[in-house]
Amino acid sequence: MSDEVSGRSEYIHGSSPEEQQRLSLLNDILNESCLRELGLRPGETVLDLGSGLGQFTRLIARTVGSKGHVVGIERDRDQISQANRLAEGSEEPKLVEFRKGDALELPLSESEWGTFDVAHARFLLEHVPRPELVIAQMVRSVRPGGRVFVCDDDHDDFRPWPEPPGFPALWQAYVRSYERLGNDPYVGRRLVSLLGDGGLTSIRNTCVFFGGCAGNERFEAVADNLIGALEGARDPIVSGELLDEVSFNTGMDGLRQWKAHPSAALWYSACCAEGIVPN
Ligand SMILES: C[S@@+](CC[C@H](N)C(=O)[O-])C[C@H]1O[C@@H](n2cnc3c(N)ncnc32)[C@H](O)[C@@H]1O
């Protein structure tokens, strides 16, 4: 079976220590706003797909409290190990059950299917060629009347200003590296239709601001996340001949200079949508 048919996915960012550090940074920036949008209630059972290092998964677990239950599903062994280490370091080793598995074929027991109150996935759909297959798994995992909540990128909605020299070519190559893997870098705009096509009702959408500007306390983290994501994609971009090395370096130098500009601003929001599983 081809990957396009099976929906099998490849994750562009990997799980190197640098990438794990970037993922932690991303969590520091976004978690409180994402949690507000997720609107959890105490006692809920939650499935988090593509749980990564598990920081947000643990925040979810703290929010639903001891009467709730949270399972994180993650395909990469290194991410799970680090998620467990971070949980132990925070003295929360039993807060979340991290399970190794693929979001395209959830590792749930017979008795678990159709029982979760909420299925959540953040920054996962952009890494799978057929996001509708992930949505179908999420819908199956949730009880009637429960919620499916997804949050993802639309790489078209991304504006650093003043525009760093060499940035447009670098960004275009980065976006194409997603397409090269068969993934959709613009999946954010499709979230409502994906949920509708998946049979969900009462769909709503919103955005979580993921930008910042010079002088703002979170700007350094926001800029470092951007620089880290692009640096981490150097190999697929340069070895994959999506951009030559000189142009890649020009774009990265431009970004580092932009970060130090007194009026630097990044305009960007993550797309979020949720729907209800019909009774
Ligand atoms: C960008 S990270 C986001 C992690 C986490 N959701 C967060 O927001 O912090 C995407 C994660 O999804 C995982 N992943 C990618 N494809 C997957 C799949 N098919 N099944 C399960 N996990 C997957 C990656 O290993 C990575 O840890």
Ligand as a Chemical Component Dictionary entry (heavy atoms), coordinates in Angstrom:
data_LIG
# 
_chem_comp.id                   LIG 
_chem_comp.type                 NON-POLYMER 
_chem_comp.pdbx_formal_charge   0 
_chem_comp.three_letter_code    LIG 
# 
loop_
_chem_comp_atom.comp_id 
_chem_comp_atom.atom_id 
_chem_comp_atom.alt_atom_id 
_chem_comp_atom.type_symbol 
_chem_comp_atom.charge 
_chem_comp_atom.model_Cartn_x 
_chem_comp_atom.model_Cartn_y 
_chem_comp_atom.model_Cartn_z 
_chem_comp_atom.pdbx_ordinal 
LIG C1  C1  C 0  4.963 19.516 16.517 1  
LIG S1  S1  S 1  4.937 18.180 17.636 2  
LIG C2  C2  C 0  3.585 18.699 18.686 3  
LIG C3  C3  C 0  3.601 18.027 20.015 4  
LIG C4  C4  C 0  2.460 18.432 20.956 5  
LIG N1  N1  N 0  1.178 18.111 20.389 6  
LIG C5  C5  C 0  2.565 19.901 21.282 7  
LIG O1  O1  O 0  1.756 20.676 20.770 8  
LIG O2  O2  O -1 3.475 20.270 22.052 9  
LIG C6  C6  C 0  4.193 16.847 16.720 10 
LIG C7  C7  C 0  4.322 15.514 17.431 11 
LIG O3  O3  O 0  3.519 14.553 16.734 12 
LIG C8  C8  C 0  4.237 13.336 16.652 13 
LIG N2  N2  N 0  3.704 12.596 15.496 14 
LIG C9  C9  C 0  3.897 12.864 14.182 15 
LIG N3  N3  N 0  3.195 11.991 13.427 16 
LIG C10 C10 C 0  2.554 11.158 14.300 17 
LIG C11 C11 C 0  1.674 10.057 14.128 18 
LIG N4  N4  N 0  1.306 9.635  12.920 19 
LIG N5  N5  N 0  1.190 9.444  15.236 20 
LIG C12 C12 C 0  1.555 9.855  16.486 21 
LIG N6  N6  N 0  2.393 10.891 16.695 22 
LIG C13 C13 C 0  2.885 11.536 15.626 23 
LIG C14 C14 C 0  5.688 13.750 16.508 24 
LIG O4  O4  O 0  6.574 12.714 16.874 25 
LIG C15 C15 C 0  5.736 14.951 17.441 26 
LIG O5  O5  O 0  6.072 14.564 18.745 27 
# 
loop_
_chem_comp_bond.comp_id 
_chem_comp_bond.atom_id_1 
_chem_comp_bond.atom_id_2 
_chem_comp_bond.value_order 
_chem_comp_bond.pdbx_ordinal 
LIG C1  S1  SING 1  
LIG S1  C2  SING 2  
LIG S1  C6  SING 3  
LIG C2  C3  SING 4  
LIG C3  C4  SING 5  
LIG C4  N1  SING 6  
LIG C4  C5  SING 7  
LIG C5  O1  DOUB 8  
LIG C5  O2  SING 9  
LIG C6  C7  SING 10 
LIG C7  O3  SING 11 
LIG C7  C15 SING 12 
LIG O3  C8  SING 13 
LIG C8  N2  SING 14 
LIG C8  C14 SING 15 
LIG N2  C9  SING 16 
LIG N2  C13 SING 17 
LIG C9  N3  DOUB 18 
LIG N3  C10 SING 19 
LIG C10 C11 SING 20 
LIG C10 C13 DOUB 21 
LIG C11 N4  SING 22 
LIG C11 N5  DOUB 23 
LIG N5  C12 SING 24 
LIG C12 N6  DOUB 25 
LIG N6  C13 SING 26 
LIG C14 O4  SING 27 
LIG C14 C15 SING 28 
LIG C15 O5  SING 29 
# 
